[in-house]
Amino acid sequence: MLRPFFIVNCILTIFILCFAAHAAPLIEQAEKKPIIITSQTLTADNKNNTAIFEGSVVAKTDDITIYSDKMTVFYDNSESRIKKIHAIGNVKVHRNERAIFSNEATYLDDEEKIIFTGDPKAVEGENLITGTQIIFFLKDDRALIEGSRVILQNKQGQK
């Protein structure tokens, strides 16, 4: 009789942490906004403080959207905050007119950065940057690209 109550309690805890945490990730404003994550399935593991979202995963804040096949959220229950997000498979992070694509990405809340690996590429308009690793610093709105190759479209003289 207690087991169904425990399962419901675990799921509610994950929902509260993921959807309404005051310190939600992926936004550099002074007051962080909540993150909304949708997926086909959610596996909550309160013992290990993780939530695994699988199948057409979309994580969204005010100005950043992350798409992936699978996303593991690592949270700190005592502080009611998300510490890390690891996205795997068809990763796309979209912010304003920019998008970064990769096979894998890791968001680190303490450092306010996203590390893209697995054939990462950044696209802004028709311009393209590829590398072996792209580190995007959210607070500074800057990127560090290792092994970079840049393709800039020169639109001068075109109408």
VMD Tcl script that builds the backbone (N, CA, C; Angstrom):
set m [mol new atoms 477]
animate dup $m
set s [atomselect $m all]
$s set {name element resname resid chain x y z} {
  {N N MET 1 A 0.816 -1.194 0.000}
  {CA C MET 1 A 0.000 0.000 0.000}
  {C C MET 1 A 0.865 1.265 0.000}
  {N N LEU 2 A 2.011 1.229 0.651}
  {CA C LEU 2 A 2.886 2.387 0.699}
  {C C LEU 2 A 3.672 2.574 -0.598}
  {N N ARG 3 A 3.903 1.504 -1.348}
  {CA C ARG 3 A 4.703 1.584 -2.570}
  {C C ARG 3 A 4.096 2.544 -3.600}
  {N N PRO 4 A 2.800 2.502 -3.933}
  {CA C PRO 4 A 2.242 3.465 -4.892}
  {C C PRO 4 A 2.416 4.906 -4.403}
  {N N PHE 5 A 2.245 5.131 -3.115}
  {CA C PHE 5 A 2.429 6.479 -2.567}
  {C C PHE 5 A 3.871 6.928 -2.753}
  {N N PHE 6 A 4.843 6.030 -2.510}
  {CA C PHE 6 A 6.256 6.343 -2.658}
  {C C PHE 6 A 6.584 6.693 -4.113}
  {N N ILE 7 A 6.068 5.922 -5.055}
  {CA C ILE 7 A 6.321 6.177 -6.473}
  {C C ILE 7 A 5.743 7.526 -6.888}
  {N N VAL 8 A 4.524 7.820 -6.496}
  {CA C VAL 8 A 3.897 9.104 -6.818}
  {C C VAL 8 A 4.707 10.242 -6.198}
  {N N ASN 9 A 5.147 10.052 -4.962}
  {CA C ASN 9 A 5.944 11.071 -4.285}
  {C C ASN 9 A 7.254 11.316 -5.025}
  {N N CYS 10 A 7.909 10.259 -5.501}
  {CA C CYS 10 A 9.161 10.394 -6.253}
  {C C CYS 10 A 8.936 11.166 -7.545}
  {N N ILE 11 A 7.899 10.829 -8.257}
  {CA C ILE 11 A 7.602 11.500 -9.522}
  {C C ILE 11 A 7.279 12.969 -9.290}
  {N N LEU 12 A 6.494 13.264 -8.278}
  {CA C LEU 12 A 6.175 14.660 -7.968}
  {C C LEU 12 A 7.430 15.443 -7.596}
  {N N THR 13 A 8.333 14.821 -6.861}
  {CA C THR 13 A 9.580 15.484 -6.492}
  {C C THR 13 A 10.375 15.851 -7.736}
  {N N ILE 14 A 10.483 14.926 -8.683}
  {CA C ILE 14 A 11.211 15.193 -9.925}
  {C C ILE 14 A 10.542 16.322 -10.697}
  {N N PHE 15 A 9.219 16.280 -10.811}
  {CA C PHE 15 A 8.515 17.328 -11.532}
  {C C PHE 15 A 8.761 18.685 -10.893}
  {N N ILE 16 A 8.697 18.747 -9.590}
  {CA C ILE 16 A 8.925 20.018 -8.902}
  {C C ILE 16 A 10.339 20.518 -9.163}
  {N N LEU 17 A 11.315 19.604 -9.071}
  {CA C LEU 17 A 12.704 20.003 -9.301}
  {C C LEU 17 A 12.929 20.459 -10.731}
  {N N CYS 18 A 12.407 19.708 -11.663}
  {CA C CYS 18 A 12.691 19.993 -13.069}
  {C C CYS 18 A 11.878 21.154 -13.630}
  {N N PHE 19 A 10.675 21.306 -13.168}
  {CA C PHE 19 A 9.794 22.269 -13.817}
  {C C PHE 19 A 9.665 23.577 -13.056}
  {N N ALA 20 A 9.922 23.584 -11.775}
  {CA C ALA 20 A 9.652 24.790 -11.003}
  {C C ALA 20 A 10.802 25.210 -10.111}
  {N N ALA 21 A 11.972 24.698 -10.332}
  {CA C ALA 21 A 13.119 25.081 -9.501}
  {C C ALA 21 A 13.488 26.526 -9.767}
  {N N HIS 22 A 13.751 27.254 -8.704}
  {CA C HIS 22 A 14.116 28.660 -8.858}
  {C C HIS 22 A 15.482 28.809 -9.501}
  {N N ALA 23 A 16.341 27.836 -9.335}
  {CA C ALA 23 A 17.694 27.915 -9.899}
  {C C ALA 23 A 17.818 27.069 -11.146}
  {N N ALA 24 A 16.829 27.104 -11.990}
  {CA C ALA 24 A 16.864 26.306 -13.216}
  {C C ALA 24 A 18.016 26.747 -14.103}
  {N N PRO 25 A 18.601 25.812 -14.854}
  {CA C PRO 25 A 19.765 26.142 -15.662}
  {C C PRO 25 A 19.423 26.805 -16.975}
  {N N LEU 26 A 20.504 27.094 -17.711}
  {CA C LEU 26 A 20.459 27.516 -19.096}
  {C C LEU 26 A 19.986 28.940 -19.303}
  {N N ILE 27 A 20.106 29.781 -18.309}
  {CA C ILE 27 A 19.716 31.166 -18.494}
  {C C ILE 27 A 20.605 32.025 -17.623}
  {N N GLU 28 A 21.096 33.129 -18.158}
  {CA C GLU 28 A 22.077 33.899 -17.440}
  {C C GLU 28 A 21.508 35.135 -16.767}
  {N N GLN 29 A 20.218 35.257 -16.663}
  {CA C GLN 29 A 19.622 36.404 -16.011}
  {C C GLN 29 A 19.871 36.329 -14.518}
  {N N ALA 30 A 19.764 37.492 -13.844}
  {CA C ALA 30 A 20.012 37.548 -12.400}
  {C C ALA 30 A 19.097 36.572 -11.664}
  {N N GLU 31 A 17.829 36.537 -12.034}
  {CA C GLU 31 A 16.897 35.585 -11.442}
  {C C GLU 31 A 16.635 34.503 -12.475}
  {N N LYS 32 A 17.051 33.290 -12.170}
  {CA C LYS 32 A 16.901 32.197 -13.135}
  {C C LYS 32 A 15.444 31.776 -13.231}
  {N N LYS 33 A 15.056 31.447 -14.442}
  {CA C LYS 33 A 13.681 31.029 -14.733}
  {C C LYS 33 A 13.594 29.510 -14.732}
  {N N PRO 34 A 12.385 28.986 -14.578}
  {CA C PRO 34 A 12.231 27.519 -14.613}
  {C C PRO 34 A 12.503 26.967 -16.007}
  {N N ILE 35 A 12.840 25.689 -16.027}
  {CA C ILE 35 A 13.053 24.980 -17.275}
  {C C ILE 35 A 11.912 23.980 -17.441}
  {N N ILE 36 A 11.392 23.872 -18.641}
  {CA C ILE 36 A 10.307 22.934 -18.926}
  {C C ILE 36 A 10.878 21.860 -19.838}
  {N N ILE 37 A 10.787 20.598 -19.405}
  {CA C ILE 37 A 11.316 19.484 -20.179}
  {C C ILE 37 A 10.165 18.563 -20.561}
  {N N THR 38 A 10.079 18.265 -21.854}
  {CA C THR 38 A 9.074 17.311 -22.325}
  {C C THR 38 A 9.794 16.165 -23.015}
  {N N SER 39 A 9.205 14.972 -22.920}
  {CA C SER 39 A 9.784 13.783 -23.549}
  {C C SER 39 A 8.717 12.707 -23.629}
  {N N GLN 40 A 9.057 11.612 -24.300}
  {CA C GLN 40 A 8.126 10.494 -24.381}
  {C C GLN 40 A 8.113 9.707 -23.072}
  {N N THR 41 A 9.291 9.573 -22.429}
  {CA C THR 41 A 9.349 8.857 -21.144}
  {C C THR 41 A 10.249 9.592 -20.166}
  {N N LEU 42 A 9.982 9.367 -18.885}
  {CA C LEU 42 A 10.782 9.921 -17.799}
  {C C LEU 42 A 11.037 8.808 -16.791}
  {N N THR 43 A 12.322 8.599 -16.448}
  {CA C THR 43 A 12.693 7.639 -15.423}
  {C C THR 43 A 13.346 8.421 -14.289}
  {N N ALA 44 A 12.699 8.421 -13.124}
  {CA C ALA 44 A 13.203 9.164 -11.961}
  {C C ALA 44 A 13.959 8.221 -11.038}
  {N N ASP 45 A 15.133 8.651 -10.600}
  {CA C ASP 45 A 15.954 7.876 -9.678}
  {C C ASP 45 A 16.355 8.781 -8.521}
  {N N ASN 46 A 15.521 8.835 -7.499}
  {CA C ASN 46 A 15.780 9.711 -6.358}
  {C C ASN 46 A 16.997 9.288 -5.555}
  {N N LYS 47 A 17.334 8.005 -5.568}
  {CA C LYS 47 A 18.507 7.532 -4.835}
  {C C LYS 47 A 19.784 8.151 -5.406}
  {N N ASN 48 A 19.848 8.250 -6.737}
  {CA C ASN 48 A 21.019 8.816 -7.400}
  {C C ASN 48 A 20.817 10.268 -7.841}
  {N N ASN 49 A 19.685 10.855 -7.492}
  {CA C ASN 49 A 19.361 12.249 -7.835}
  {C C ASN 49 A 19.477 12.517 -9.333}
  {N N THR 50 A 18.850 11.644 -10.119}
  {CA C THR 50 A 18.841 11.827 -11.571}
  {C C THR 50 A 17.426 11.646 -12.119}
  {N N ALA 51 A 17.222 12.272 -13.250}
  {CA C ALA 51 A 15.990 12.084 -14.014}
  {C C ALA 51 A 16.418 11.876 -15.459}
  {N N ILE 52 A 15.973 10.780 -16.070}
  {CA C ILE 52 A 16.351 10.460 -17.445}
  {C C ILE 52 A 15.128 10.639 -18.339}
  {N N PHE 53 A 15.234 11.575 -19.272}
  {CA C PHE 53 A 14.181 11.849 -20.239}
  {C C PHE 53 A 14.598 11.210 -21.556}
  {N N GLU 54 A 13.688 10.466 -22.190}
  {CA C GLU 54 A 14.017 9.803 -23.447}
  {C C GLU 54 A 12.910 9.993 -24.466}
  {N N GLY 55 A 13.323 10.092 -25.731}
  {CA C GLY 55 A 12.375 10.191 -26.830}
  {C C GLY 55 A 11.917 11.607 -27.087}
  {N N SER 56 A 12.403 12.218 -28.150}
  {CA C SER 56 A 12.007 13.567 -28.559}
  {C C SER 56 A 12.056 14.554 -27.390}
  {N N VAL 57 A 13.191 14.640 -26.751}
  {CA C VAL 57 A 13.342 15.490 -25.570}
  {C C VAL 57 A 13.494 16.952 -25.985}
  {N N VAL 58 A 12.744 17.824 -25.306}
  {CA C VAL 58 A 12.841 19.263 -25.517}
  {C C VAL 58 A 12.906 19.923 -24.142}
  {N N ALA 59 A 13.992 20.666 -23.901}
  {CA C ALA 59 A 14.148 21.422 -22.658}
  {C C ALA 59 A 14.157 22.893 -23.035}
  {N N LYS 60 A 13.275 23.680 -22.394}
  {CA C LYS 60 A 13.090 25.055 -22.831}
  {C C LYS 60 A 13.075 26.019 -21.653}
  {N N THR 61 A 13.789 27.149 -21.846}
  {CA C THR 61 A 13.704 28.286 -20.941}
  {C C THR 61 A 13.263 29.475 -21.785}
  {N N ASP 62 A 13.365 30.666 -21.222}
  {CA C ASP 62 A 12.936 31.854 -21.960}
  {C C ASP 62 A 13.628 32.023 -23.303}
  {N N ASP 63 A 14.960 31.819 -23.346}
  {CA C ASP 63 A 15.671 32.125 -24.580}
  {C C ASP 63 A 16.514 30.980 -25.140}
  {N N ILE 64 A 16.519 29.822 -24.494}
  {CA C ILE 64 A 17.296 28.693 -24.983}
  {C C ILE 64 A 16.415 27.453 -25.050}
  {N N THR 65 A 16.555 26.709 -26.149}
  {CA C THR 65 A 15.852 25.440 -26.289}
  {C C THR 65 A 16.878 24.369 -26.647}
  {N N ILE 66 A 16.815 23.232 -25.933}
  {CA C ILE 66 A 17.695 22.103 -26.207}
  {C C ILE 66 A 16.842 20.923 -26.670}
  {N N TYR 67 A 17.235 20.327 -27.782}
  {CA C TYR 67 A 16.590 19.141 -28.320}
  {C C TYR 67 A 17.589 17.985 -28.245}
  {N N SER 68 A 17.124 16.784 -27.928}
  {CA C SER 68 A 17.992 15.598 -27.966}
  {C C SER 68 A 17.141 14.334 -27.930}
  {N N ASP 69 A 17.807 13.199 -28.147}
  {CA C ASP 69 A 17.121 11.917 -28.056}
  {C C ASP 69 A 16.985 11.469 -26.605}
  {N N LYS 70 A 18.028 11.790 -25.800}
  {CA C LYS 70 A 18.042 11.381 -24.392}
  {C C LYS 70 A 18.711 12.480 -23.576}
  {N N MET 71 A 18.157 12.753 -22.405}
  {CA C MET 71 A 18.701 13.790 -21.549}
  {C C MET 71 A 18.676 13.307 -20.102}
  {N N THR 72 A 19.839 13.355 -19.466}
  {CA C THR 72 A 19.931 12.993 -18.054}
  {C C THR 72 A 20.146 14.262 -17.245}
  {N N VAL 73 A 19.269 14.486 -16.286}
  {CA C VAL 73 A 19.351 15.661 -15.421}
  {C C VAL 73 A 19.856 15.205 -14.063}
  {N N PHE 74 A 20.946 15.827 -13.613}
  {CA C PHE 74 A 21.520 15.549 -12.301}
  {C C PHE 74 A 21.143 16.715 -11.397}
  {N N TYR 75 A 20.525 16.420 -10.268}
  {CA C TYR 75 A 20.046 17.501 -9.412}
  {C C TYR 75 A 20.514 17.315 -7.978}
  {N N ASP 76 A 20.489 18.406 -7.252}
  {CA C ASP 76 A 20.824 18.417 -5.831}
  {C C ASP 76 A 19.522 18.634 -5.082}
  {N N ASN 77 A 19.028 17.589 -4.459}
  {CA C ASN 77 A 17.742 17.648 -3.773}
  {C C ASN 77 A 17.786 18.593 -2.584}
  {N N SER 78 A 18.914 18.658 -1.885}
  {CA C SER 78 A 19.003 19.503 -0.695}
  {C C SER 78 A 18.951 20.985 -1.042}
  {N N GLU 79 A 19.461 21.356 -2.219}
  {CA C GLU 79 A 19.455 22.753 -2.646}
  {C C GLU 79 A 18.346 23.045 -3.656}
  {N N SER 80 A 17.570 22.051 -4.027}
  {CA C SER 80 A 16.503 22.186 -5.022}
  {C C SER 80 A 17.012 22.866 -6.292}
  {N N ARG 81 A 18.095 22.311 -6.839}
  {CA C ARG 81 A 18.639 22.888 -8.068}
  {C C ARG 81 A 19.213 21.805 -8.964}
  {N N ILE 82 A 19.250 22.115 -10.247}
  {CA C ILE 82 A 19.839 21.226 -11.224}
  {C C ILE 82 A 21.326 21.543 -11.307}
  {N N LYS 83 A 22.166 20.516 -11.211}
  {CA C LYS 83 A 23.618 20.702 -11.250}
  {C C LYS 83 A 24.187 20.525 -12.653}
  {N N LYS 84 A 23.657 19.527 -13.370}
  {CA C LYS 84 A 24.225 19.178 -14.667}
  {C C LYS 84 A 23.146 18.555 -15.537}
  {N N ILE 85 A 23.259 18.784 -16.839}
  {CA C ILE 85 A 22.385 18.133 -17.812}
  {C C ILE 85 A 23.283 17.522 -18.884}
  {N N HIS 86 A 23.058 16.251 -19.178}
  {CA C HIS 86 A 23.835 15.558 -20.211}
  {C C HIS 86 A 22.866 15.120 -21.299}
  {N N ALA 87 A 23.043 15.644 -22.499}
  {CA C ALA 87 A 22.168 15.334 -23.637}
  {C C ALA 87 A 22.936 14.497 -24.649}
  {N N ILE 88 A 22.280 13.457 -25.165}
  {CA C ILE 88 A 22.903 12.553 -26.128}
  {C C ILE 88 A 21.961 12.347 -27.318}
  {N N GLY 89 A 22.540 12.321 -28.508}
  {CA C GLY 89 A 21.785 11.976 -29.711}
  {C C GLY 89 A 21.056 13.144 -30.333}
  {N N ASN 90 A 21.470 13.527 -31.536}
  {CA C ASN 90 A 20.811 14.597 -32.285}
  {C C ASN 90 A 20.610 15.856 -31.456}
  {N N VAL 91 A 21.664 16.276 -30.796}
  {CA C VAL 91 A 21.583 17.443 -29.916}
  {C C VAL 91 A 21.554 18.722 -30.755}
  {N N LYS 92 A 20.617 19.589 -30.405}
  {CA C LYS 92 A 20.529 20.913 -31.020}
  {C C LYS 92 A 20.202 21.899 -29.903}
  {N N VAL 93 A 21.007 22.945 -29.807}
  {CA C VAL 93 A 20.735 24.022 -28.850}
  {C C VAL 93 A 20.477 25.275 -29.670}
  {N N HIS 94 A 19.319 25.861 -29.454}
  {CA C HIS 94 A 18.898 27.021 -30.229}
  {C C HIS 94 A 18.753 28.222 -29.304}
  {N N ARG 95 A 19.401 29.322 -29.690}
  {CA C ARG 95 A 19.298 30.577 -28.927}
  {C C ARG 95 A 19.303 31.729 -29.921}
  {N N ASN 96 A 18.239 32.503 -29.923}
  {CA C ASN 96 A 18.079 33.625 -30.853}
  {C C ASN 96 A 18.292 33.145 -32.287}
  {N N GLU 97 A 19.213 33.748 -33.014}
  {CA C GLU 97 A 19.458 33.382 -34.413}
  {C C GLU 97 A 20.552 32.330 -34.555}
  {N N ARG 98 A 21.044 31.789 -33.431}
  {CA C ARG 98 A 22.144 30.831 -33.466}
  {C C ARG 98 A 21.666 29.442 -33.071}
  {N N ALA 99 A 22.358 28.438 -33.634}
  {CA C ALA 99 A 22.087 27.056 -33.246}
  {C C ALA 99 A 23.414 26.302 -33.222}
  {N N ILE 100 A 23.550 25.413 -32.243}
  {CA C ILE 100 A 24.721 24.542 -32.175}
  {C C ILE 100 A 24.222 23.107 -32.211}
  {N N PHE 101 A 24.815 22.303 -33.083}
  {CA C PHE 101 A 24.444 20.914 -33.266}
  {C C PHE 101 A 25.615 20.030 -32.840}
  {N N SER 102 A 25.319 18.864 -32.265}
  {CA C SER 102 A 26.368 17.904 -31.919}
  {C C SER 102 A 25.730 16.554 -31.597}
  {N N ASN 103 A 26.583 15.574 -31.359}
  {CA C ASN 103 A 26.085 14.263 -30.939}
  {C C ASN 103 A 25.868 14.211 -29.428}
  {N N GLU 104 A 26.574 15.098 -28.703}
  {CA C GLU 104 A 26.524 15.066 -27.248}
  {C C GLU 104 A 26.785 16.467 -26.706}
  {N N ALA 105 A 26.126 16.804 -25.586}
  {CA C ALA 105 A 26.356 18.098 -24.941}
  {C C ALA 105 A 26.165 17.941 -23.434}
  {N N THR 106 A 26.978 18.687 -22.680}
  {CA C THR 106 A 26.880 18.676 -21.221}
  {C C THR 106 A 26.781 20.110 -20.723}
  {N N TYR 107 A 25.693 20.397 -19.988}
  {CA C TYR 107 A 25.514 21.707 -19.362}
  {C C TYR 107 A 25.977 21.609 -17.912}
  {N N LEU 108 A 26.832 22.542 -17.493}
  {CA C LEU 108 A 27.321 22.595 -16.114}
  {C C LEU 108 A 26.822 23.882 -15.482}
  {N N ASP 109 A 25.928 23.757 -14.513}
  {CA C ASP 109 A 25.292 24.921 -13.910}
  {C C ASP 109 A 26.287 25.802 -13.169}
  {N N ASP 110 A 27.186 25.221 -12.378}
  {CA C ASP 110 A 28.142 26.011 -11.597}
  {C C ASP 110 A 29.006 26.899 -12.482}
  {N N GLU 111 A 29.356 26.406 -13.664}
  {CA C GLU 111 A 30.226 27.147 -14.575}
  {C C GLU 111 A 29.453 27.889 -15.657}
  {N N GLU 112 A 28.153 27.701 -15.702}
  {CA C GLU 112 A 27.267 28.318 -16.691}
  {C C GLU 112 A 27.814 28.157 -18.112}
  {N N LYS 113 A 28.078 26.886 -18.471}
  {CA C LYS 113 A 28.578 26.613 -19.806}
  {C C LYS 113 A 28.004 25.310 -20.327}
  {N N ILE 114 A 28.026 25.176 -21.666}
  {CA C ILE 114 A 27.617 23.949 -22.333}
  {C C ILE 114 A 28.809 23.482 -23.165}
  {N N ILE 115 A 29.182 22.210 -23.013}
  {CA C ILE 115 A 30.292 21.625 -23.754}
  {C C ILE 115 A 29.709 20.683 -24.810}
  {N N PHE 116 A 29.998 20.964 -26.075}
  {CA C PHE 116 A 29.500 20.172 -27.195}
  {C C PHE 116 A 30.624 19.302 -27.740}
  {N N THR 117 A 30.368 18.003 -27.895}
  {CA C THR 117 A 31.340 17.073 -28.478}
  {C C THR 117 A 30.622 16.189 -29.490}
  {N N GLY 118 A 31.403 15.485 -30.290}
  {CA C GLY 118 A 30.794 14.610 -31.302}
  {C C GLY 118 A 30.349 15.400 -32.505}
  {N N ASP 119 A 31.297 15.822 -33.326}
  {CA C ASP 119 A 31.032 16.589 -34.548}
  {C C ASP 119 A 30.198 17.850 -34.303}
  {N N PRO 120 A 30.639 18.715 -33.379}
  {CA C PRO 120 A 29.845 19.921 -33.124}
  {C C PRO 120 A 29.977 20.944 -34.247}
  {N N LYS 121 A 28.890 21.664 -34.483}
  {CA C LYS 121 A 28.923 22.760 -35.449}
  {C C LYS 121 A 27.974 23.852 -34.984}
  {N N ALA 122 A 28.422 25.083 -35.165}
  {CA C ALA 122 A 27.609 26.245 -34.804}
  {C C ALA 122 A 27.189 26.944 -36.087}
  {N N VAL 123 A 25.926 27.347 -36.137}
  {CA C VAL 123 A 25.375 27.983 -37.319}
  {C C VAL 123 A 24.710 29.297 -36.912}
  {N N GLU 124 A 25.069 30.361 -37.649}
  {CA C GLU 124 A 24.385 31.643 -37.493}
  {C C GLU 124 A 24.148 32.186 -38.889}
  {N N GLY 125 A 22.879 32.209 -39.274}
  {CA C GLY 125 A 22.562 32.573 -40.650}
  {C C GLY 125 A 23.158 31.540 -41.587}
  {N N GLU 126 A 23.989 31.994 -42.548}
  {CA C GLU 126 A 24.645 31.072 -43.474}
  {C C GLU 126 A 26.086 30.782 -43.058}
  {N N ASN 127 A 26.534 31.352 -41.950}
  {CA C ASN 127 A 27.891 31.131 -41.458}
  {C C ASN 127 A 27.943 29.849 -40.638}
  {N N LEU 128 A 29.075 29.138 -40.738}
  {CA C LEU 128 A 29.219 27.840 -40.101}
  {C C LEU 128 A 30.584 27.732 -39.427}
  {N N ILE 129 A 30.603 27.223 -38.208}
  {CA C ILE 129 A 31.845 26.951 -37.492}
  {C C ILE 129 A 31.783 25.501 -37.028}
  {N N THR 130 A 32.838 24.741 -37.336}
  {CA C THR 130 A 32.925 23.360 -36.865}
  {C C THR 130 A 34.197 23.216 -36.036}
  {N N GLY 131 A 34.259 22.155 -35.269}
  {CA C GLY 131 A 35.447 21.894 -34.464}
  {C C GLY 131 A 35.364 20.527 -33.823}
  {N N THR 132 A 36.375 20.211 -33.019}
  {CA C THR 132 A 36.353 18.947 -32.296}
  {C C THR 132 A 35.569 19.086 -31.002}
  {N N GLN 133 A 35.535 20.316 -30.470}
  {CA C GLN 133 A 34.767 20.603 -29.255}
  {C C GLN 133 A 34.400 22.079 -29.259}
  {N N ILE 134 A 33.164 22.375 -28.873}
  {CA C ILE 134 A 32.716 23.761 -28.739}
  {C C ILE 134 A 32.253 23.936 -27.296}
  {N N ILE 135 A 32.796 24.952 -26.636}
  {CA C ILE 135 A 32.365 25.287 -25.277}
  {C C ILE 135 A 31.678 26.638 -25.358}
  {N N PHE 136 A 30.407 26.675 -24.984}
  {CA C PHE 136 A 29.631 27.911 -25.030}
  {C C PHE 136 A 29.423 28.413 -23.609}
  {N N PHE 137 A 29.917 29.615 -23.331}
  {CA C PHE 137 A 29.786 30.251 -22.020}
  {C C PHE 137 A 28.542 31.129 -22.044}
  {N N LEU 138 A 27.512 30.709 -21.334}
  {CA C LEU 138 A 26.214 31.375 -21.395}
  {C C LEU 138 A 26.257 32.804 -20.869}
  {N N LYS 139 A 26.873 33.007 -19.733}
  {CA C LYS 139 A 26.877 34.325 -19.096}
  {C C LYS 139 A 27.581 35.363 -19.965}
  {N N ASP 140 A 28.689 34.961 -20.596}
  {CA C ASP 140 A 29.482 35.880 -21.410}
  {C C ASP 140 A 29.040 35.917 -22.863}
  {N N ASP 141 A 28.164 35.006 -23.281}
  {CA C ASP 141 A 27.721 34.884 -24.669}
  {C C ASP 141 A 28.926 34.765 -25.603}
  {N N ARG 142 A 29.820 33.827 -25.260}
  {CA C ARG 142 A 31.010 33.599 -26.077}
  {C C ARG 142 A 31.266 32.111 -26.185}
  {N N ALA 143 A 32.057 31.752 -27.196}
  {CA C ALA 143 A 32.350 30.339 -27.432}
  {C C ALA 143 A 33.842 30.138 -27.619}
  {N N LEU 144 A 34.315 28.971 -27.212}
  {CA C LEU 144 A 35.683 28.531 -27.425}
  {C C LEU 144 A 35.589 27.281 -28.293}
  {N N ILE 145 A 36.233 27.335 -29.465}
  {CA C ILE 145 A 36.161 26.219 -30.406}
  {C C ILE 145 A 37.546 25.609 -30.561}
  {N N GLU 146 A 37.646 24.318 -30.305}
  {CA C GLU 146 A 38.909 23.608 -30.489}
  {C C GLU 146 A 38.899 22.951 -31.860}
  {N N GLY 147 A 40.035 23.026 -32.568}
  {CA C GLY 147 A 40.123 22.439 -33.905}
  {C C GLY 147 A 39.154 23.097 -34.865}
  {N N SER 148 A 39.109 24.419 -34.862}
  {CA C SER 148 A 38.064 25.140 -35.587}
  {C C SER 148 A 38.278 25.219 -37.094}
  {N N ARG 149 A 37.168 25.260 -37.778}
  {CA C ARG 149 A 37.086 25.518 -39.216}
  {C C ARG 149 A 35.888 26.439 -39.398}
  {N N VAL 150 A 36.118 27.600 -40.008}
  {CA C VAL 150 A 35.081 28.619 -40.130}
  {C C VAL 150 A 34.760 28.861 -41.599}
  {N N ILE 151 A 33.463 28.901 -41.906}
  {CA C ILE 151 A 32.998 29.236 -43.257}
  {C C ILE 151 A 32.093 30.463 -43.116}
  {N N LEU 152 A 32.592 31.615 -43.580}
  {CA C LEU 152 A 31.836 32.857 -43.514}
  {C C LEU 152 A 31.333 33.203 -44.909}
  {N N GLN 153 A 30.069 33.460 -45.022}
  {CA C GLN 153 A 29.475 33.841 -46.298}
  {C C GLN 153 A 29.658 35.335 -46.493}
  {N N ASN 154 A 30.338 35.720 -47.539}
  {CA C ASN 154 A 30.574 37.119 -47.839}
  {C C ASN 154 A 29.419 37.631 -48.700}
  {N N LYS 155 A 28.550 38.416 -48.122}
  {CA C LYS 155 A 27.359 38.912 -48.822}
  {C C LYS 155 A 27.594 40.277 -49.449}
  {N N GLN 156 A 28.820 40.767 -49.418}
  {CA C GLN 156 A 29.144 42.088 -49.967}
  {C C GLN 156 A 28.837 42.122 -51.469}
  {N N GLY 157 A 28.132 43.119 -51.880}
  {CA C GLY 157 A 27.816 43.277 -53.297}
  {C C GLY 157 A 26.584 42.517 -53.743}
  {N N GLN 158 A 26.008 41.684 -52.921}
  {CA C GLN 158 A 24.786 40.946 -53.281}
  {C C GLN 158 A 23.573 41.720 -52.837}
  {N N LYS 159 A 22.522 41.659 -53.630}
  {CA C LYS 159 A 21.269 42.335 -53.267}
  {C C LYS 159 A 20.149 41.363 -53.220}
}
mol reanalyze $m
mol bondsrecalc $m
mol representation Tube
mol addrep $m
